[in-house]
Amino acid sequence: MSIHQNPTDDDLALGIQNGSEQAFNLLYKKFEGKLMGYLYMKLKNKEIAEEIFQITWSKAVSYTHLRAHETDS
């Protein structure tokens, strides 16, 4: 799947549902800094912030894949 210029978050989520690595990478890059910054600011611990980020990201991607299967039905 080719991602057009300036995709919305919904476009990227749909791309992820369709297996697009490009969409995954774009969405990850978009939110990584913001979410990591927020977590670090709140937790004041880089290792814990990174762990929570990974857990949160994993759940977000899993949710996206679950939604894809629900819409297929």
Phi and psi restraints in degrees (value plus and minus 20) as a CYANA .aco file:
   2 SER   PHI    -114.1   -74.1
   2 SER   PSI     111.6   151.6
   3 ILE   PHI    -114.6   -74.6
   3 ILE   PSI     108.7   148.7
   4 HIS   PHI     -93.7   -53.7
   4 HIS   PSI     147.6   187.6
   5 GLN   PHI     -86.0   -46.0
   5 GLN   PSI     117.1   157.1
   6 ASN   PHI      38.0    78.0
   6 ASN   PSI      35.2    75.2
   7 PRO   PHI     -90.8   -50.8
   7 PRO   PSI     130.0   170.0
   8 THR   PHI     -98.9   -58.9
   8 THR   PSI     148.3   188.3
   9 ASP   PHI     -81.3   -41.3
   9 ASP   PSI     -56.8   -16.8
  10 ASP   PHI     -83.9   -43.9
  10 ASP   PSI     -61.0   -21.0
  11 ASP   PHI     -79.5   -39.5
  11 ASP   PSI     -64.0   -24.0
  12 LEU   PHI     -87.8   -47.8
  12 LEU   PSI     -60.9   -20.9
  13 ALA   PHI     -81.9   -41.9
  13 ALA   PSI     -61.2   -21.2
  14 LEU   PHI     -83.6   -43.6
  14 LEU   PSI     -60.7   -20.7
  15 GLY   PHI     -80.8   -40.8
  15 GLY   PSI     -61.9   -21.9
  16 ILE   PHI     -83.4   -43.4
  16 ILE   PSI     -61.9   -21.9
  17 GLN   PHI     -78.5   -38.5
  17 GLN   PSI     -52.5   -12.5
  18 ASN   PHI    -110.7   -70.7
  18 ASN   PSI     -12.6    27.4
  19 GLY   PHI      66.9   106.9
  19 GLY   PSI      -2.3    37.7
  20 SER   PHI     -99.7   -59.7
  20 SER   PSI      95.3   135.3
  21 GLU   PHI     -87.1   -47.1
  21 GLU   PSI     -54.8   -14.8
  22 GLN   PHI     -81.9   -41.9
  22 GLN   PSI     -63.8   -23.8
  23 ALA   PHI     -83.6   -43.6
  23 ALA   PSI     -62.9   -22.9
  24 PHE   PHI     -78.7   -38.7
  24 PHE   PSI     -69.3   -29.3
  25 ASN   PHI     -82.7   -42.7
  25 ASN   PSI     -61.4   -21.4
  26 LEU   PHI     -84.7   -44.7
  26 LEU   PSI     -64.4   -24.4
  27 LEU   PHI     -87.1   -47.1
  27 LEU   PSI     -59.7   -19.7
  28 TYR   PHI     -80.7   -40.7
  28 TYR   PSI     -69.5   -29.5
  29 LYS   PHI     -82.1   -42.1
  29 LYS   PSI     -55.6   -15.6
  30 LYS   PHI     -85.1   -45.1
  30 LYS   PSI     -59.6   -19.6
  31 PHE   PHI    -123.4   -83.4
  31 PHE   PSI     -35.1     4.9
  32 GLU   PHI     -75.8   -35.8
  32 GLU   PSI     -73.9   -33.9
  33 GLY   PHI     -83.6   -43.6
  33 GLY   PSI     -64.0   -24.0
  34 LYS   PHI     -83.7   -43.7
  34 LYS   PSI     -68.3   -28.3
  35 LEU   PHI     -89.7   -49.7
  35 LEU   PSI     -62.3   -22.3
  36 MET   PHI     -82.9   -42.9
  36 MET   PSI     -62.2   -22.2
  37 GLY   PHI     -80.7   -40.7
  37 GLY   PSI     -63.8   -23.8
  38 TYR   PHI     -83.4   -43.4
  38 TYR   PSI     -67.9   -27.9
  39 LEU   PHI     -82.7   -42.7
  39 LEU   PSI     -63.1   -23.1
  40 TYR   PHI     -85.3   -45.3
  40 TYR   PSI     -60.3   -20.3
  41 MET   PHI     -80.3   -40.3
  41 MET   PSI     -61.1   -21.1
  42 LYS   PHI     -97.5   -57.5
  42 LYS   PSI     -57.8   -17.8
  43 LEU   PHI    -116.2   -76.2
  43 LEU   PSI     -44.3    -4.3
  44 LYS   PHI      36.6    76.6
  44 LYS   PSI       9.9    49.9
  45 ASN   PHI    -167.1  -127.1
  45 ASN   PSI      91.8   131.8
  46 LYS   PHI     -82.1   -42.1
  46 LYS   PSI     -63.7   -23.7
  47 GLU   PHI     -84.3   -44.3
  47 GLU   PSI     -63.8   -23.8
  48 ILE   PHI     -87.6   -47.6
  48 ILE   PSI     -60.2   -20.2
  49 ALA   PHI     -80.2   -40.2
  49 ALA   PSI     -63.5   -23.5
  50 GLU   PHI     -84.6   -44.6
  50 GLU   PSI     -60.7   -20.7
  51 GLU   PHI     -84.8   -44.8
  51 GLU   PSI     -65.7   -25.7
  52 ILE   PHI     -85.1   -45.1
  52 ILE   PSI     -57.8   -17.8
  53 PHE   PHI     -78.8   -38.8
  53 PHE   PSI     -67.8   -27.8
  54 GLN   PHI     -82.5   -42.5
  54 GLN   PSI     -61.9   -21.9
  55 ILE   PHI     -83.5   -43.5
  55 ILE   PSI     -65.8   -25.8
  56 THR   PHI     -83.2   -43.2
  56 THR   PSI     -65.3   -25.3
  57 TRP   PHI     -83.2   -43.2
  57 TRP   PSI     -63.0   -23.0
  58 SER   PHI     -80.0   -40.0
  58 SER   PSI     -63.0   -23.0
  59 LYS   PHI     -86.9   -46.9
  59 LYS   PSI     -58.3   -18.3
  60 ALA   PHI     -83.8   -43.8
  60 ALA   PSI     -63.0   -23.0
  61 VAL   PHI     -88.5   -48.5
  61 VAL   PSI     -60.8   -20.8
  62 SER   PHI     -80.7   -40.7
  62 SER   PSI     -62.8   -22.8
  63 TYR   PHI     -80.9   -40.9
  63 TYR   PSI     -62.4   -22.4
  64 THR   PHI     -80.1   -40.1
  64 THR   PSI     -62.5   -22.5
  65 HIS   PHI     -88.9   -48.9
  65 HIS   PSI     -56.7   -16.7
  66 LEU   PHI     -81.8   -41.8
  66 LEU   PSI     -64.0   -24.0
  67 ARG   PHI     -81.5   -41.5
  67 ARG   PSI     -56.2   -16.2
  68 ALA   PHI     -82.9   -42.9
  68 ALA   PSI     -61.6   -21.6
  69 HIS   PHI     -90.5   -50.5
  69 HIS   PSI     -52.7   -12.7
  70 GLU   PHI     -86.9   -46.9
  70 GLU   PSI     -57.8   -17.8
  71 THR   PHI     -97.5   -57.5
  71 THR   PSI     -38.5     1.5
  72 ASP   PHI     -93.6   -53.6
  72 ASP   PSI     -44.5    -4.5
